[in-house]
Amino acid sequence: MSVTSPSGDSIVAALRRRGVEDVSVDRALRSAYSFDASLYRVEPAAVARPRSPAELVPIVRACAELGVPVTARGAGTSIAGNAVGPGVVVDSSRHLTGIVAVDEERRQAVVEPGVVHASLQQRVRPLGLRFGPDPSSHTRCTIGGMVGNNACGTRALGYGRTSDNLAAASLVLVDGDVLTVSRDQSRDEVRRLHPAWSTALDAVDRELALVRTEFGRFTRQVSGYGLEHLLPERFDAAAFLAGSEGTLGLLSEATVDLVTDPPATVLVVLGFGSIGDAGDAVPLVLGHSPRACEGLDRRIVDIVRERFGPLAVPALPLGAAWLFVELAGDTAKEVAEAGQRLLGAFGSGSGLVVTDPLAATALWRIREDGAGLSATSPRGRPAHAGWEDAAVPPERLGAYLRDFDDLLVAHDLTGLPYGHFGDGCLHIRIDVPLDDPGPYRAFVADAADLVVSYGGSLSGEHGDGRARSELLARMYSPQALALMRAVKRAFDPDGLLNPGVLVDPAPLESDLRLQGMSREGLAGSLRCTGVGRCRAEHSGPGIVMCPSYLATSEEVDSTRGRARVLQDAITGRLPLGLQDPAVDEALELCLSCKGCLSDCPTGVDMAHYKSLWLEQRYASQPRPVTHHTLGSLPHWLAALRRVPHPLGRLAGLGLSAVQGRGVLRLAGVDPRRSLPRPAARRLDRRVRTKPGAPGVVVLVDTFTEAFAPEIATDAAAVLRSAGYSVTFTRQGVCCGLTWISTGQRDEARSRVGELVRLLEAAAAAGVPIVGLEPSCTAVLRGDAVELLRGTEDEAGARAVAGATHTLAELLDRTDGWQPPDLSDLRVVAQPHCHQHAVMGYAADLAILERAGAAVHRLGGCCGMAGDFGMEIGHYEVSVRIAEQQLLPALRADPQAVLLADGFSCRTQAMDLAHREGRHLAQLLTGAQPVSR
C-alpha cells in the first residue's frame, strides 16, 4: 500500500464513521499543529484528539485503510521534529490524561500517554514518590512523549532514562491490534504475541554480532532504535519501544516506575576557565557518585541577569563555565561532608557548596531556563535547535567540546552551550542562518562527523526526528541501517507511522521552515521557538501564562499556537494572510494579559501582536461594537463626567432587568455581567503639600478617577507619611490603554502622547511618577515608548518610563519609611497581569513582608483582563480562568483580605465572588473599600 493523500474532509468522515468525534480540519488548528519545538513545519491533513485509549484503534485502522500517515503527538515539545507529520496528527494531550492507577507498594503508576509529567509528580508526591526522569519541559511534556523520545533530564545519573523506568507499554499497531509488553516478559513470550514481534526478533537474531557492536555502547546513545534491548542477554521489550518515536505504533498506556527522593541533597557549584575545562572535570566528578552533573556556559548566566535582574542569580564561583553537581544522601550532615570532599578534589576557591534550598532552586532555575533563554545568540541573532542534542562518552567530553567550539568558529557561528555533562550530553542553540538551507546542511553534516569521531550519538535524549534521521548513515553501518529498516517494516510495512523519521528519512532540509525576515512588529511572533511553557497545566505563584490555554486546553489557545498561526499568516501560508479567519480564531480568546512577555523564555508578546493585528484587521472595515463602547470607555466616561451625577440619572430611568440586559447586549457586554458602579463623589485634588519635601506626581487614571477616587486619596496619604509632597495629574488624562488593546493605535498614540507631554517636565526634573492602576503604569513603562517611537515625543516617553513607578516600588526604596503593622491580616494577593509582566511584584511582596502580613500570592490571571471578560462570548472562559486560582482562594479563606491593585481584578472578584478587593494604598492606610 502506498502513502496517499486523501482530502481532509474524507479523513474526517472516515474517522467519524468509526465513532471518533474530536477530529478536525479546522485551518487554525492545523496551522498550530504544523509545528513543534523544532525547525520543521509539516501541515497535517487533519488533527484527531482521541477521547479514550480505545479510540486510538479506529483512528489507526481508518488511516491504514486510507493509506494516510499517522503521527503521534504529546505536548509538541520535540526539538527534533518528531511530532509533526502529514496525514493525521494524533494528539494524546487533549483527552488521554488519566492516571489509571498508582500502586504505592510496588512503586508504579499506570498512565495514559497524555498525562503531563508534572501532573504525575503532583499526584504521587503525597506518597513520597516521584517519576525519576525530569526533563526541563516537565511542566508540559507528556509521559507518552517521554517514552517516544526516551527522554532523560537533569537527574538521569540518578534515575536513568525513560527506558530504564518503563515497566510496561501498550501499543496500538498499524493493523489496530493492541499489544502490551513488559520488562518481565521473556523473548519467547513476546515473540508469540504478534507476527510483528516475531519478524523483528528474527531480524535481530540474524545480526546479533552487529547489534552487540553498534548499539547500546553508552548510556546516552539514543539515536536509532534501541535494538540492544532485543538481544537475548539484555531483553526488555518495553525498553525497546522507548525512543521509537511513534514509528512502530501508538502508545495507549504505560506503566512507569516510581522512586523516592533521597532524604537529603546538596548542590556543589564548580567554576572553570572554559566550557572545555568543565568537560575535562566530569570523570573526576562522576567518581563522587552524583545524582546530577550539569554544565553551563557563563553567557547563559549573563542573559539571566540581563533578563531578570542581578538578584535572579545567586553568587557563583569565579569562572567562564560551571558544573552544577547534586549529591544525595541520608542526612544533611552526610551530603554536606560529601560536598566538601568533592570541593576538595578541585582545590580551594574553585567552587562552593550550596546548602540553602532557595539558593539551590534559583541556580537550578537558570539551568532549567537554558533552552528558552538561549534563543538569541551572543551576537544578537536568532539561535536555533538544529544541532541540539549530541552526546559522547563522558570521558571524552572536554576534548569534544573544544573541537566543537572550533567547528563553530570555522562556520562563523556562535551558540550558548549547556547540558547534561555527567552523561556527556550537550545542548546548544546555534545562530545558523535559516534563509538558505545550504549553510545549515553543511554545518550539521560536519557536526555529525565530529560527534561520530568521538564515538558519540547524534541524539542523547531528544530523538532523531526530521533533524537527524538522514544523518544516521554517518553514525551506523549500512548493515545496521538495513536492520533498523527491517524492524520498522515488521511493525509498519507500509511506512504509515511517522514517515520520514528514523527509517527512509527525507533530506534533513526538507520541511525546514526557512526564516529570513526581521522580527519586528507582527514578525516578532517568529521569536516563538515552541518550547511550550505556555502549555503548562498549572500557573504557580509568579507565573501568568497562558490563562486561555489553562481554561480550554486547546493548542490554538496557547501562546505558541497563536504564534504559529501568525507565522503562517505573515509568511503567506494562510490564503488570506492576516485577514484569514484562522487568525481571528486564534486570537479571539487572547486576553492581552502580557503574561507571555515575562513568562515566555523568548519574550513573545502576544498582547502587542494582537494590538497590531487588530489595527490592520479593521483598517478598512467596520469594527465590532465593543471597540466603540468598551474600547472607547475613557471617552464615554469623560463625556458623562460633564453631566452632574450622570450615571445616577441613568440608573433612575427605571429600566427593568430585561431592558437592562438588552442595553448590555447592544453594547456588546455579556448580560450576566454587572457594570461597576461609579463613585458617588469626585476626587478632591486639593492635597496638602509639605514645604521642602520631595515631590511626587500621582497618575490618576480613568478608572481610578471614575470608580475609585478614594484610592488616589489614600495613596496621597501614604506618600505624605513617607515624606513626599503630592501632586495629582489633572482630570481627564488617559494613557490610551483601551485603544491599545482594541487596536485603535492612532487614538492610543494621541492619548499617550498627550500624557507624556504632561509628565515629561516632572520626569526631567527627577520627580517620580506613581501609577495606581497597574495596566496604566505598564503603558508608561513600556507601550508608550513603542507607540511614540520615531515621533517628537519619543525622548519624553523614555524619560517618563524611567521615572514611573508603582506605589510599592517608590515606598520600598524610600529611606526611613516603615509600613504599618499588618500582622493580624491574612492577604490573598492577586497581582495584575500587566504588573507581573512589566513592573514585577517584588516590591509589593517586600512591603507586605515588612508589615508582617500573611500573604497567599496567587499566580495566573483573574480572567477579566479589561474588556475581555465583559464581552459577549467570553464569559464562560473568563469564569474558568477565575476558577484556576482566584475563586478557590477566596472560597478557602472567607476572612482574608483580597489585595488587588487592578480595577478589572477587583471587578471580577466582586462580580463572581461578591468580595471587595483593596488596593495597596487602602491596605497601608487601613481604609475599607467604599460601598457602591
N, C-alpha and C positions, 0 to 999 in steps of 0.2 A: 504494500500500500504506500503510495507516495503522499507526502505532505501537501495538502491543498489549501486553498484559501476561500472557503465559502463565505458568504456575507455574514456580517454580524447579526443581522436580523434572523437569518436561518439558524445560526448557532443558538440564539436566544430561544427561538421556537422549539428547537430540538431539546434543549435542556428543560424548558417549561413543560413539555410533554412528559418528561420523566419526573416531574414534581419539584424541580429546582426553581424557586421563586426569585431569589435575590441574585439575578443575573441581568446585566445591563450593557447597552451600547452607548449610554449617555456620553456625550462628547467631552464634557468636563472631567468625568470620571476616567475615561480612557486616557485623557491627557495627563491626569495626575498619576496614573499607573504606568505611564510610559517611562518613568524614571525610577531609579532607586538612589542610593548614595554614591553611585559610580559615575563614570564619564559617558555612560551609554544611554541612548534613548531608543526604545523599541515600542511602537504603539500596538497595543493588543486589539484584536477584533472585538473582544467582549471581556467583561470582568464578572467573575462569579464569586459570591461570598456564601459558601455553604453554611446552613443553619445547624447542622449536626455532622458529626464524623461520617454517619451513614450516607449523607448526601454527596460525599466525595465519589462514591461508587457510580451513581448515574452520571455525574459530571465526566468522569474519566471514560465511561463506556460510550457516552454520546459523542465525545470528542474523537474517540478511537474510530467509531463508525464513520464519522465525517472526515477523518484524516486531519483533524485540527490539532495543532500543537498545544501543549498544556504546560504552564509554568507555575510552580508553587511559589507562594509569597507569604512572608510573615509581616514584619514591620517595615520591610523595604529599606533596611539599613545596610544592605550589602554594598561593599565598596568595589567589588569586582564585576558587577553586572550580572549576578546570578539570579536576580529577582525580577528581571524584565524579559519579555519574550513576545513573540507573535501568537496569534490564536487566542486562547483563553488564559488569562491570569487568574489563578485561584487564590484568593486572599483568605487565609485562615484567621487573621487577627480580628476580623469584624465580629464573628459569632462563636468561633471554636475556642472559647476562653475558659472552659470548665476545668477546674481541678477536681478530678473524678474521685480521688481517694488519697488520703495520707495515712501511711502505716508508720506510726511512731516507733513501734517495737522493731520493725525491720529497717527503719530509716529509709523509706522510699515514698515517692509520690507518683501517682498516675495522673497524667495531664493530657489535655487536648493540645494540638500543635500551636494554637494561637494564644496560649497563656503567656503573659508578659513575665519576664524574669523577675522583675521587682514585685509583681503580684504574688508569685510563688513564694518569694522570700517573706513577704508580709504575712502570708498565710501560715508558714511554718515557724516563724520567729518565736511566737509564744511557747513553742515546744522546745526551744533551744536548738533548733535545727536550721539548716540552710542548704541551698543548692551550691555546690562548690565553685564551678566556673563563674567568673564575674567580669564579663566584658564591660568596657566603658559605656556602652549603649544600654546598660541594664535597666534603665527606666522605661524603655520601649521595646527592646528586642524580644522576640518570642522564643520559646523553647524549641518550637519547630524549626525556626531559622537557625538556632544554635546547632541543632542536630544536622541540618542541611550543610552548614559550613564547617562543622566540627570546631566550634568556637572555643576559645580558651579564657583569656582575660588576665588580669594582673596577677592573680594568685595561683596560676597554673603550676608553679613549682610545688605548691602545697596540695592542690586538688586535682591537677591533671586537666586534660581536655574533656570536651563533652563526651567523646567516645569512651573515656575512662569512667564516666559517670552514668552511662546509659545501660540500664539493666535489661530493658526490653523495648521493642519498637513494633508497632503495627503499621503495615504498608499496604496501600491500595495499588495493586499492579495495573498495568495498562489494559489488561483484559477484565478488570473490575473485581478480581479476587482480592480478598483481604487476608493477609498473612501476618502472623505475629511470630517474631523470633526473639529469643532471649540469650543472654550470655551463658546460661546454664545448659543450653541445648547442645547435643553432640553434632558432629558433622553429618552423621548418618540420619539423625532425626530431621535436620534441616533439609538434607538432600531429598527426603521423601515428601516435603511439603508441597512442592510445585516444580514443574519442569524448568522454570527459570533458575531455581536454585541448583538443580542437578546439572543443568547445562553449564552454569557459571563455575561450579566446583570442578566439573570435568576439565574445563579450560585451564583452571589453575593447576590441577593435577598434572597437566601436560607440561607445565612450565615452573615446577617447584623451585628449581635452582635459580631461575631468573627472579622469581618473587623474593626469595631469600636474599638475593644480592642487591636488588634495586629498590625494594620497598621497605618502609619501616626502619630506616637506617638511624634516625634520631627522632627525638620526641616531637619536633615541630615540622616534620615532613608531611605537610597537609596536601600538597599538590598531587593531583591524580586520585585514583581510588585507593582506599586503604586495603590493598589486597593482602598485606601481611596478616590481616585478621581472618583470612580464609585458609591459611596454612594449617596443616594438621596439628602442629605443636603450639599454635597461637590462636586457635579457632575461637572466634567470637562474632557471630552473625550480626548482632545488634551493633557492635562497634564498627563493623564493616560498612553499615549503612550510613553512619555518621560521616559527613564530608562528601556524600554522593550528590549533593546539590540538586536534589529533585530530579535527577536523570534516570533513576531506576524505579521510582514510584512516588506516591504522595503519602506522607506521614499522616496517619489518622489518630495515633495515640502513642504516648511514650511513658515508660516507667523509668524514673530517674532516681539515682541515689541521693540521699541527703546526708550531710555531715554536721558535726558540731564545731562551733568556733572554739578555738583554744581559749582557756581562761584568761591568758594574759598575752599581750603583744607589745612590741616596741619598734619604733621606726628609727633606723640609723641612716643618716644622710652623709654621703661621702662626696667630697669635691675633687675634681680633676682638672688638669690643664687643657684637655681636649676631649672630644667625644670618643676618639680612638683610645686614649688613655683609660677612659671609663670602661670601654670594651675589654681592654687588657686585664682589668682588675676582676672581671667576672669569675674566672675559675677560682681565685682565692676566696671570693665571697661565697661561692657555692660550697666550699669546704665547711662553711658555718651553718649549713642546712637552713637557708632562708625559706620563708613561705612565699616571698615575693622579692624580685630584684628588678627594678625598673630604671631605665636610663632616660635622661632628659637634657636637652641642649639649653644653654643659657638664653638663647634668643627667644625661646618659648616663655621662659620666666619673665623676660623683659616685656613681652607682649601682655602677659597677665598684669604686670604692674601698670603698664600704659592703659590698659582697658578698664581695670577695676580699682586702680589706685595702689599706692605703696603698701597699705595695710593688708592687701589681699595676699601678700607673700610674706610669711614669717622669715626670720633670719636664716640665712643659708651659709654654709661654709664657703670660703673663697674658692672660685673655680669658674671654668667656662663650660663645665658639664658636671652632672651629678648622677650618682646612683642612689635610689631610694630603696632601702633594704628593710623588709619586715621580718622580724624574728618572733617566734611563738614559743610559749612555754606554759607551765602550770601556775607560776606565781609572778607577780610584778618584779620581785627581787631576782628571780631566776632570769627573766628576759633582760632586765637592766644589766645584770652581770654579763650576759651573752652579748649585749650590745657593746659593752666596754671592751670585751675581748675582740670583737670584730674591729672596733675602732683602733685598738692597739695594734692590730695586724697591719694597719696602714700608716701608723705613726701619728704623733700628736699634731693637732692643728689641721688635720685633713678632713675632719668631719665632726658630727655632733650626734648625740643620742637624744631623740625627741620622746619625752615621756608624757607630755601634756597631750591628751587625746584631741583637744580642739585644735592645737597647732598641727598635730599629725593629720587631722582631717583636712585642714586648709592646704597642707602640702600635697596630699593625695588628690585634692580637687584640681590642682594645677595639672597633674598627670592625666586626670580624667578628661579635662577640657582640651587636651593637647590636639586632638583631631580637628575640632572646630576652630580653635584659636590659630592653628597653623594654616588656615585657608588663604592667607596672604603671605607671600614670601618676604624675606628681609629687604628685597628691592621694591616692595610695594606692588608686585604683580600677583594676579590670581595664582594660587598654588593648588595642584590637583593630585588626586589619589591614584593616578595611573600606575605608579610603582610604589606600593604602599606597604608591602607585607612580606618581604623576603625574610628567610631565616637561614642561619648557618649553624653548625655545631658551636656551642658557646666558647669552646677553647680557641676558636679561630675568629671570634667576633671582632677583636681590636684591629687586626690586620685587614679584615674585610671592610670595616668602617673607613679606614684610611684610603683604601683603594676606591671605595665608593665615592668618597669626597673628591678624589682625583678625577673620577669619571664625570661627576657633576661639573667640575671646572672645565674639563675637555669639551663638554657640550654647552658651555656657557649657561649653566643652570644653577639655581640655589634651592635649598629646602631646609626644613626645620626637623631634625631627627629626634626621635624618642622611641620608646618601645619596651618590649619585654626582654631586657638584655640577659636576664638569667636563663632564658630559653634560646638566646641567640636570635631573637626576632626583632626586626627593625621596622618601624613605621615612619614614613616621611611623605609629606606632600611637596611636590616639586613644581616650580613655575615654568614648566614646559608649555610653550605656546600651543593653543588649540585652534588657531585659524588655518593651520595647514597640518595634515596628518604626518607629513614626512619627518620632521624633527622628532615627533613623538615616537614613531616606529623605530627610528634609528637609535634613540636613547634606550628604550625598553629592551631592544634586542641586545645591545651591549650590556645592559644591566643584568639581563638573564644569563648571558655568558659569564659574567663576573661571579654571580652567586653560585652557578653550577661549578665553576672552577674551585670554589671553596667547599664543595661537597654539600651545598645547601639545597634549599627548596624554594621554588618561586613563590609559594604561599606558605605562611607559617600559621595562619588561622582564618583568614577571610575567604579562602577558597580561590578557585581559578576563574570561574565565570567567563565572561567575554574578554576580560583584560589579560588573562594569562593562558587560556587553553591552547591557543596556537603555539605558545612558547614551550609547551610540554615536550615538543620534539627536540628541544635543546637540552632537556633535563633527562629524558628517558630514551632508551634504545628503541629502534623500530620494533623489536620483538615485544618490548613492554607495552608500547602503544597498541600493537595488534592485540595483545591480551586484554587491555582495557576495552578495546572495541568489541572483542568477543563477549566480555562480561556485560557490557552495555546492551548488546543485541540479544543476549539471553533474556534480559528483563524487558527490553523495549525494542523489539525487532524492527519497527518502522520509524524509529527515531523521533517519536512524538513528544517525549518528555524533556522539556528544557533543551530543545535542539540547539546545536552550536556550542554547547558547553561540555568541556572535558573531552568528548569524542567527536570526531568530524567537525572541528571548530571552524568558524568563519574567520577570515583575517581580522586581526585584533583592531584594525582601524574601522572595520565595518560597524555601522550604527554608532560611531563616535559622534557625540554632539559637539560639533565644532563651534567655537565661540570666538569671534573676532571683534565684537562690538565693545564699546565702553560700558561702564557700569554706573552711569549717571541716570537720573530720572527713573523711569519705569524699568530700564535695563538694570537697575540695582537688584532686581529680582534674581539676576544671574549669580548673585552672591550665594544663593542657597546651594549648599553642597549636598543636601539630602541626608545629613546625619540624623535628622528626625527627632531632635529633642522636643519639638512641638507636639509630638505624639505621645509624650509621657502621660500615663494614665492618671497620675495624681500630681497636683501642684502643691509642693510643700511651702513652708514659710520662705519668703523671699523669692518666690517663683510665680509668675503670672501666666506665661504662655502654655498652651493656647486655649483660651476659655471656650471657644466654639467647638473645638475638637473634643474637649472634655465633655461637652454636652451631647454631641452627636456621634462621636467615634467614627466619623466619615473622613477618609483621607483627603477629600477635596475641601474639607473644612479645617484642615490643619494649615499652618503657615507654609509648610513645604508644599502641600497640594496646591495652594493658591499661587505660590511662586512658580510652580511648574506650569500651571495654566497660563500665567502671564508670560512665561518664557516662550511657550508655544505661540502666543498671540503676537509678541513683538518680533519673533523670528519667522513669521509668515506661515506657520504650520496650521493655524486656525484659519478657516476660509475667510472669515470676516475680520480677522485681526482683533483689535481692541473692541470692536463693535460686536464681536461674536457672542451669542447667548451663553456660551461656556464661561466667558469671563464674568458675566452677570451672575451666573450660578455660583461660581467660585467665591466671589467677593460679597455675595448677599449677606452672609452671616458673619462677616468680619466685623468685630466690634470697634475697630480702630483704637484698641486699648494700648497699643505701643508695647505690649509685653515682649514681643519678639525683638524689639530694638535692643533690650538689655539681656534677655534670656537666650536668644539665638546666638551661638558662638560666632557666627559670621555677620551678625549685625543686620539681618534682614529687618526692614522697617515697613511692614505691610500697611500700617495706617497711612504712611506717606504715599506709598504706591496707590492705595485706594483713592486718596485725595486727587492725585494726578490723573488717575483713570477716570474718575467721575468728571473732572474738568473736561477731558477730551470726549467722554461719552455723551455729555449733554451740551457740547459746544454748538450744535446746530439742531437740537430738537428739544421739545418741552421737558422740563424737569418734573419729578414726582412732587406731589403736593406737599410732602413733608419737608422738601428743600425750601419751600416758601413759608412754611409755618414754623416747625421746629428748627430748621436750618437758619432761619432769619429771626429767631426768637429775640435776640437783643434789640432788634429794630422795633418789634412789636411792644416789647416791654418799655422801651423809651417812649414810644407813642402814647402808651397807656399812662405813663407817669405824668404826662401833661394834662391829664384829666383828673380832677380831685376825686380821690377814692374810686378809681375806675372799676377795679375788679369787684369791689363791694357792690357797686351799682349793677354790674353784670350778674353777680350772684343773686341779686334781688329780683331778677326778671321773672322768677317763678317757673323756670324750666323744670319739667318733670324728669324723672330718671331716664325714661325712654328718650325724651328730647335731648337730654344731656349726652347720652351715649351717641345719639345721632350727630350732634355737633362734633364730638371727638372723632367719629368716623370721617366726617367731612374734612377734618384737619389732618387725617392720616394717623390718628392716635388710636391705639387699641382701646376699646370701650371698657375693658377690665381695669384699666389704669385709673388712678386718681391723680388729678392735677395738683401739684403742690400749691398750698395757699400762700398768697403774697403777705408780706409783712404789713402789719397794721400801722406801724409808724416808720417814717423815713429816717435815714441816718442823719444824726446831728453831727455835722462836720466841725463844729466848734470844739476843738480839743485844746486843753491847756498845754502850753509849751513850757519847757524848762530852760531858762536863760543859761547859755553856756553849754548846754547838753548837746551831745552829737545828734544830728538829725537822722531821721529815717522816714522814707516815704512808704505808706501802706497803699498797695494797689487794691482799690475797692472795685471788684469786677461786677459784671452784670448780675450774676446770680446772688452774690452777697448783697448787693445793693437792693435787689428786688425782693428777695425771700428771707434773708438772714442778716440784716444790717447790724444786729446785736453782736455778731461775730467780730465785725470791724471795731466796734466799741470795746469789746473785751480784749482784742489784740492790742489796741492802743493802750489800755490799762496795763497789760503785761509789759509792753515795751517801755512805758513810762517808769514802771517799777524797776526795770533793768537799766534805767538811766538815760533813756532816749527822749528826744523831743520829736513828737509825731506829727506828720502831715498826711492827710488823706488826698488821694487823687480826686479830681473834680468829678461831678456826676456825669454819667453817660459815656465814660471811656470804655473801650472794648478791645480785646486782643484779637478778635476775629475767629475764635476757635470754632464756632458752629458753622461758619462759612468754610473753614478749612476742611472740616470733617465731611461736608457735603460737596466738596469740590468746587465751591464758588470762590476760586482763589484770587480773582481780581478784587472782589469785595474784601476778602480777608486781607489782602496786601494793603488795601487802602486803610482798613481799620487798624491794623497793627502798625502801619507806618505813622498814622496819627498818634498812636500811643507812644511809639518810640520817640517821636519828636517832643512829646510832652515830658518824657522821662530822661532824655539824654543829658540835659543840663545837670540834673541831680547825679546821674552816673558819672559824668565828667568831673564833678566836684568830690567824688568819693563817697557820696551819700548812699547808703544801702537802700535797696528797694525790696519790700517784703510782700510777697504774694500770699493771699489767703486761700484762694481756690487753686488746688494743685494743677488742674489742667491749664488754667490761665498762666500760672507760674511757669509751667513747662513750655508754653508757647514762647514766652520771653526768653527762656533759656535755650531754646533750640529752633523752633519753627520760624521765629521772626527773622533770624539770620538767613535761613534758607529762602524765605519768601522775598526778602529785600536784597538778596544778593544781586549785585550789578546795578543797584539803584543808588541815588544820592543818600539814602538812609542806611546803607549797609554798615558804615562805620558806627553810626549811632546804635544800630541794632546789636552790634558786637559789644559795645560799651555797656548797653543796658543788660545784655545777657550776663556779662561778668559781674554786674552789680546786683543782680536779682537773687534773692534767697527765699527759702521757706521761713516761716516763723521759727521753727525749731533750729534751723541752721544758724540763724543770727543769734538766737538766745544761747545756743550751745557754745558759741565761741566768744560770748560776752563775759569778760573778766568780772568776777565778783557777784554775778547773778546766780541765785540759787532757786530752784523750783520749790513750790510748796510741798508739804508732806502729803503724799497720796498713798501712804502705806495701807490705808483702810479700803483702797479701791481695787476691785478686780476689773481689768480692762480687756475687752475684746477689740483689738485694733485691726481695722480694715484699711490698709494703705490704698490710696488711689493709684490706679494702674499707671497713669502718666507720671506720678511722683516716683513710683518704683522704677520706671524706665529711664527718667531723665535726671531727677534730683537724688533719688535714693531715700531710704527711710532710716539711715543710721543715726542721724541727729535726733530724730523723734524718739527712737529707742533709747538713746543715751540719756535724754532728759527724763523719760519715764523711769529708767533705772535709777537715776539720781533721786527722783522723787519717791522711790520705794514702791511704786505700783506693781501689782502682779499682772503681767501682760501676757495675753494669748494673741500672738500675732498671726493673722490669717494670711494664707497665700491665695493665689487666684484672683479672680475678678468678681465684683458684686453682681455683675450681669446687667446693670442698667446702661453703663457706658454712654452717658449723654443722651442723645435722642434714640439710640439703638433700641433700648428696652421699651420705649414708648411707642415705637412704630408698629402698625398693623403687620402681622406676620412674624413678629419676633418675640411675642410674649412667652410662648412655651420654652423657647431656647433660653430666654432671659431668666426664667424661673429655674430651669435646670442648672444653669450656671450658678445661681444663688444657692442652690441646694448642694453644690460641691463643698462649700465651707461656711459661707456666711450664715445661712439659716440654721444649719445644725449647731453652730457655735452659739447662736443666740438662744436656741431652744435648750441647749445643755446648761446654760447659766443665765436664768431669767433676771438675776440681780446684777449682772455685770454691766458696766458702762460701755456702750458702743462708742469707740473713738473713730470718727470718720471725717476727715477734713473735706472730702469731696462731696459736693452737693448731690450729685447723682447717687453716690453710695448711701447717703442719708435718706434720700428719696426712696431708694429700693428697700431699705430696711423698714421704713415706715409703711410703705405700700404692701409689703409681703409679710412682715412680722409685727407690725404696729409697735415698733421700737424706735424711740427718738435717738438720734445719734448726736454726739457732741463733737465740736471742733476742738483742736488742741488749745486754742485760746480760751475756750469756755472751761476746759478741764483745769487749766492753770489759774483761772480766776475763781473757780468754784461755782461758776454760773450754770444754771439749769437751762435746757433748751426752752425756747419760748413756744408756748402752745399756740397753734394756729386755729 
